[in-house]
């Protein structure tokens, strides 16, 4: 059997051949005040939707919630994102064994994602860790596992200047492509 969902604002993504992450209208109080799903569940093939296991519940006032599986060989991981508003979020690593969530310790207004063995963080405001301040607009990288163990010795992939800013990032199988604005011109 496959998976069939009723019509609603829904996001779904494969975990493996027999499981999906699904965020949808699960009934009363399951949507945010913005009208998006606030609950994400893991749903197993061949079971009814109401038997799906709750992975995370966002707050009613949050924008939305989502979850995904990164299938990169050797670096497969599961993530849950609580989108608080358009500019702030919490990102969690989900343990595949027991479903436990571990918050990725990034500023709420920073974007972060895993790229193979690295955690990439894009800053929207200055971030001070110990004696070091990383500037607003910087793009940082660190070994994912080392970060989760407490290391904060980032490599800086991009540092803005008075005339340059980061306009976009595209991750590929190997390189990371950056679109940089220089005097408001794409480069």
WOFEN-V968950 format. One record per backbone hydrogen bond with DSSP energy under -0.5 kcal/mol. NH is the residue of the N-H (numbers start at 1). CO is the residue of the C=O. E is the energy in kcal/mol with one decimal. If there is no record, write none. Layout:
BEGIN
((NH,CO,E) (NH,CO,E))
END
This chain:
BEGIN
((10,8,-0.9) (11,23,-2.5) (13,21,-2.1) (15,16,-0.6) (15,19,-2.7) (16,19,-1.3) (19,16,-1.1) (20,43,-2.3) (21,13,-3.3) (22,20,-0.5) (22,41,-2.8) (23,11,-3.0) (24,39,-0.6) (26,24,-1.0) (30,27,-1.8) (32,36,-3.7) (33,60,-2.9) (34,62,-0.6) (35,32,-2.0) (38,30,-2.5) (39,30,-0.7) (40,56,-2.4) (41,22,-2.7) (42,53,-2.8) (43,20,-3.1) (43,41,-0.6) (45,18,-3.2) (46,2,-0.5) (47,44,-1.6) (51,48,-2.1) (52,49,-1.9) (53,42,-2.5) (55,40,-3.0) (56,40,-1.7) (58,38,-3.7) (62,59,-1.7) (63,83,-1.8) (64,83,-1.8) (65,37,-1.0) (66,81,-2.0) (68,79,-2.3) (69,14,-0.5) (70,77,-3.7) (71,69,-0.7) (75,72,-2.6) (77,70,-1.6) (78,94,-0.6) (79,68,-2.9) (80,92,-2.1) (81,66,-3.1) (82,90,-2.6) (83,64,-2.3) (83,81,-0.7) (84,82,-0.9) (84,88,-1.4) (85,88,-1.6) (89,108,-2.6) (90,82,-2.3) (92,80,-2.9) (93,102,-2.8) (94,78,-2.8) (95,93,-0.6) (95,100,-3.1) (99,95,-1.8) (102,93,-2.6) (104,91,-3.4) (105,103,-0.7) (106,104,-2.4) (110,107,-1.9) (111,122,-2.1) (113,120,-2.1) (115,118,-2.9) (118,115,-2.4) (119,142,-3.1) (120,113,-3.2) (120,118,-0.5) (121,140,-2.4) (122,111,-3.1) (123,121,-0.6) (123,138,-2.5) (127,134,-2.4) (129,127,-0.5) (129,132,-2.9) (132,129,-2.1) (134,127,-3.1) (134,132,-0.5) (137,123,-1.9) (138,135,-2.0) (139,158,-2.4) (140,121,-3.1) (141,155,-2.5) (142,119,-1.4) (144,117,-3.0) (147,143,-2.6) (148,144,-2.3) (149,145,-1.3) (150,147,-1.8) (151,146,-2.6) (154,152,-1.7) (155,141,-3.3) (157,139,-2.8) (157,155,-0.7) (158,139,-1.5) (161,164,-0.8) (165,181,-1.9) (167,179,-3.8) (168,179,-1.4) (170,177,-2.5) (172,175,-1.7) (177,170,-3.0) (177,175,-0.5) (179,168,-2.9) (180,178,-0.6) (181,165,-3.4) (182,180,-0.5) (182,185,-2.7) (183,163,-2.7) (185,182,-1.2) (187,180,-1.5))
END
